[in-house]
Amino acid sequence: MDVMARIEKSLVAAVALADRPGCPPRLSAAMQAAVFPKGARVRPRLCHAVAAACGDDEPAATDAAGSAIELLHCASLVHDDLPCFDNAKLRRGRPSVHAAFGEPLAVLAGDALIVLAFQTLAKSRCSPLRLAQLIATIGDAVGVPHGIAAGQAWECEPEIDLSHYHRSKTGALFAAATVSGAAAAGHANPEAWRSLGEKIGEAYQVADDIRDAASDEEEAGKPVGQDAALGRPNAVLRYGLTGAVSYLHDLVADGIRTMPPCAHAHELRLLMEQEAKRLVPRRLAASAA
């Protein structure tokens, strides 16, 4: 079974918990809408790629880690789209969860997905030591002091360090993906993979800033121009459009340089380079070609 099939199979099994008798049907539907149809699944793919590079000797642990990270990412999107944050009506080209199901169910669906991530880990068939490492790593990535909840909260502060904001809001789950992939596969030092995830995560957030400034709603699959409208810090404002694209590629190159030695370095490098190209809006990529 290829990686994407493994990821989807694991996510379908996880979200099926909400389909059991007794669960409110509209909550179940809202959770399904948040996770499916699939996005790029970048974070679980990165988790699986690192696990493969480290041997992937407990596939069930890798599947659970990748699913937990993606469920947390989907939950963060549901909350990001809420009227109190971005007030976005579209996500992946479809109505956002709060637009389709109402604000109360969107809040609850996001909350339930966060808990589901840890339910998924708890139900996984992996060694106790690896499970403990995964829970600690992924929990740190979503909470405080440097997880995605803290990253979102920086938008409420009067002054923000852009790099710190990016590392928390976006980089935290990418770092969790690389560290968790190594931990799931029993790597002796999973933390050695953290820098790779942090660099790629920051690059992904810079790419998101670029798309917000230079893409259109159809291509992005969500409203654009949000950073400017809401007065939020972003890489385009700091570096300019061309400078932000250059910075994105520098971050990817830096991430590749931090990779620990591994048997499948080429596959990892190719994945990261492909993602960097995919995230640059078409008109910018065409002009740079």
C-alpha positions in Angstrom: 0.0 0.0 0.0 1.4 3.4 -1.0 1.8 6.2 1.5 -1.2 8.2 0.5 -3.4 5.2 0.7 -2.1 4.4 4.2 -2.8 8.0 5.3 -6.3 8.0 4.0 -7.1 4.6 5.3 -5.9 5.6 8.8 -7.9 8.9 8.7 -11.1 7.2 7.6 -10.8 4.7 10.4 -10.1 7.5 13.0 -13.0 9.7 11.9 -15.4 6.7 11.8 -15.5 6.9 15.6 -17.8 9.8 15.1 -20.2 7.6 13.1 -21.0 5.3 15.9 -24.5 5.2 17.5 -25.1 7.9 20.0 -22.9 10.6 18.3 -24.8 13.7 17.2 -25.2 13.2 13.4 -24.4 16.9 12.5 -21.3 16.9 14.6 -20.2 13.7 12.8 -20.9 15.4 9.5 -19.0 18.5 10.4 -16.0 16.4 11.4 -16.1 14.5 8.2 -16.3 17.8 6.2 -13.2 19.1 8.1 -11.1 16.1 7.2 -12.5 15.1 3.8 -12.1 15.6 0.9 -8.3 15.4 1.4 -5.9 18.3 1.2 -2.3 17.8 0.3 -1.7 15.8 3.5 1.8 17.4 3.6 2.4 16.9 7.4 1.5 13.1 7.5 3.4 12.6 4.2 6.5 14.2 5.9 6.0 12.0 9.0 5.8 8.9 6.8 8.8 9.9 4.7 11.0 10.4 7.8 9.7 7.1 9.3 10.6 5.3 6.0 14.1 6.9 6.1 14.5 5.5 9.6 13.2 2.0 8.8 9.5 2.2 9.6 9.6 -1.0 11.6 6.3 -0.2 13.4 3.9 0.9 10.6 1.0 1.1 13.0 2.9 3.8 15.1 3.6 5.8 11.9 0.0 5.6 10.7 -1.3 6.8 14.1 1.3 9.6 14.3 0.5 10.8 10.8 -3.2 10.7 11.4 -3.0 12.5 14.7 -1.0 15.3 13.2 -3.4 15.7 10.3 -6.4 15.7 12.6 -4.8 18.5 14.6 -4.1 20.4 11.4 -7.7 20.0 10.2 -8.9 21.2 13.6 -6.7 24.2 13.4 -8.2 25.1 10.0 -11.7 24.8 11.4 -10.9 27.2 14.2 -8.8 29.6 11.9 -11.9 30.0 9.6 -14.2 31.0 12.5 -15.7 34.6 12.5 -13.5 35.5 15.5 -10.4 34.8 13.5 -10.3 34.8 9.7 -14.1 34.7 9.1 -13.4 32.6 6.0 -16.4 31.2 4.1 -14.3 28.9 1.9 -11.8 26.1 2.6 -10.3 23.9 -0.1 -12.8 25.4 -2.5 -15.9 24.4 -0.5 -17.9 26.1 2.3 -15.8 26.2 5.5 -17.2 24.2 8.4 -18.8 27.1 10.2 -20.3 28.3 6.9 -21.9 24.9 6.3 -22.8 23.9 9.8 -22.9 27.0 11.9 -20.4 28.5 14.4 -21.3 26.3 17.5 -20.8 23.0 15.6 -17.6 24.3 14.0 -16.1 25.0 17.5 -17.2 21.6 18.7 -16.0 19.8 15.6 -12.6 21.4 16.0 -12.5 20.5 19.6 -13.5 16.9 18.9 -10.8 16.5 16.2 -8.2 17.6 18.7 -9.3 15.0 21.2 -9.7 12.4 18.4 -6.0 12.9 17.5 -5.0 11.6 21.0 -7.7 8.9 20.9 -6.1 7.7 17.7 -2.6 7.6 19.3 -4.0 5.8 22.4 -5.6 3.1 20.3 -2.5 2.5 18.2 -0.5 -0.8 18.4 3.0 0.4 19.2 5.5 0.0 22.0 4.9 2.0 25.2 8.1 4.0 24.9 7.3 5.1 21.3 3.7 5.9 22.3 5.0 8.1 25.1 7.4 9.9 22.8 4.6 10.5 20.3 2.1 11.8 22.8 4.7 14.2 24.3 5.9 15.4 20.9 2.5 15.9 19.3 1.0 17.4 22.5 3.8 20.0 22.6 3.2 20.9 19.0 -0.5 21.8 19.6 -0.3 23.4 23.1 1.8 25.9 25.0 4.3 27.4 25.1 5.3 26.9 21.4 2.5 24.9 19.8 -0.1 26.0 17.3 -2.5 27.3 19.9 0.3 29.7 21.1 1.0 30.6 17.5 -2.5 31.6 16.9 -2.5 33.6 20.2 0.4 35.7 19.0 -2.1 37.4 16.6 -3.7 38.9 19.8 -0.4 40.5 21.0 0.6 44.1 20.3 4.0 43.1 19.0 5.0 39.9 17.2 8.4 38.4 16.1 7.5 37.1 12.6 9.9 34.2 12.7 8.7 33.1 16.2 5.1 33.5 15.1 5.6 31.4 12.0 7.5 28.7 14.0 4.7 28.3 16.4 1.6 28.8 14.2 2.8 26.6 11.4 6.3 25.2 12.1 5.2 23.3 15.3 3.2 20.7 13.5 5.9 20.2 10.8 8.5 19.8 13.5 6.2 17.3 15.2 5.8 15.4 11.9 9.6 14.9 11.4 10.3 14.1 15.1 7.3 11.8 15.3 8.2 10.0 12.1 11.6 9.3 13.6 10.2 8.3 17.0 7.6 6.0 15.4 10.4 4.2 13.6 12.5 3.9 16.7 15.3 6.3 15.8 17.8 6.6 18.6 17.6 10.5 18.5 14.3 11.7 17.1 15.0 15.3 18.1 17.8 15.3 15.5 15.0 15.7 13.0 13.4 18.7 14.6 15.3 21.4 12.7 14.3 19.9 9.4 10.6 20.2 10.4 11.0 23.7 11.7 12.6 25.0 8.5 10.0 23.3 6.3 7.2 24.6 8.5 8.4 28.1 8.4 8.8 27.8 4.6 5.2 26.6 4.3 4.0 29.6 6.3 5.9 32.0 4.1 4.4 30.2 1.1 0.9 30.8 2.6 1.7 34.5 3.1 2.7 34.6 -0.6 -0.5 32.9 -1.7 -2.5 35.3 0.4 -0.9 38.3 -1.3 -0.5 37.0 -4.8 -2.9 34.2 -5.5 -6.6 34.3 -6.2 -9.5 32.6 -4.4 -10.0 29.9 -7.1 -6.3 28.8 -6.9 -6.0 29.1 -3.2 -9.4 27.5 -2.4 -10.0 30.0 0.3 -10.3 33.8 0.7 -7.1 35.8 -0.1 -5.9 39.2 1.0 -6.7 38.3 4.6 -3.4 39.3 6.1 -3.6 42.8 4.7 -7.3 43.1 5.6 -6.7 42.0 9.2 -3.4 43.8 9.7 -1.5 40.6 10.4 2.3 40.2 10.1 3.5 38.4 7.0 6.6 37.6 5.0 5.5 39.6 1.9 5.1 42.8 4.0 8.5 42.3 5.4 10.5 41.1 2.4 8.4 42.1 -0.6 6.9 39.5 -3.0 10.2 38.6 -4.7 12.1 38.6 -1.5 9.5 36.3 0.2 9.8 33.8 -2.7 13.6 33.8 -2.3 13.3 33.4 1.4 11.0 30.4 1.0 13.5 28.6 -1.2 16.3 29.5 1.2 14.4 27.9 4.1 13.8 24.7 2.1 17.5 24.5 1.3 18.4 25.1 4.9 16.0 22.4 5.9 17.6 19.9 3.5 21.1 20.7 4.9 20.0 19.9 8.5 18.8 16.4 7.6 20.5 13.7 9.6 22.2 11.0 7.5 19.6 8.5 6.2 19.1 5.8 3.6 16.4 7.7 1.6 17.7 11.3 1.6 16.8 11.7 -2.1 13.2 10.9 -1.6 12.9 13.4 1.3 14.7 16.1 -0.6 12.4 15.5 -3.6 9.3 15.8 -1.5 10.4 19.1 0.0 11.4 20.6 -3.3 8.1 19.5 -4.9 6.1 21.1 -2.1 8.1 24.4 -2.3 7.2 24.6 -6.0 3.6 23.6 -5.5 3.0 26.4 -2.9 4.2 29.3 -5.1 1.2 30.8 -7.0 1.2 29.8 -10.7 1.8 33.3 -12.1 4.9 33.7 -9.9 6.2 30.2 -10.7 5.7 30.9 -14.5 7.5 34.3 -14.3 10.4 32.6 -12.5 10.7 29.8 -15.0 
